[in-house]
Amino acid sequence: MENKQKICDLMCAAIRETLAGGTGNALAELRYDPDTERVRPIFEDGSGADGYYDINVACDSGIAIIQDIVRQFVREVW
């Protein structure tokens, strides 16, 4: 079984290393919720906690989670 939160943690660290994700209101966390099967991006100022940027990762494999984070979040925000 893949550890979806660990995948999110590693993706968050990678995104923070980019100019887009690590400057200004930087990405602080990608929080996986196993009950809703969604990933919630949280920024340093606490924004994102309202669920506006939630990423649907239902039934995703680890690689599909990475693809969904890029497709549903990174491309939309930056």
HUSULQUI-V423375 format. One record per run of one state. SS is the DSSP state (A for helix, B for strand, O for the rest). FROM is the first residue (numbers start at 1). TO is the last residue. If there is no record, write none. Layout:
ss = [SS & SS]
from = [FROM & FROM]
to = [TO & TO]
This chain:
ss = [O & A & O & A & O & B & O & B & O & B & O & A & O]
from = [1 & 4 & 17 & 19 & 23 & 27 & 34 & 38 & 44 & 55 & 57 & 62 & 78]
to = [3 & 16 & 18 & 22 & 26 & 33 & 37 & 43 & 54 & 56 & 61 & 77 & 78]
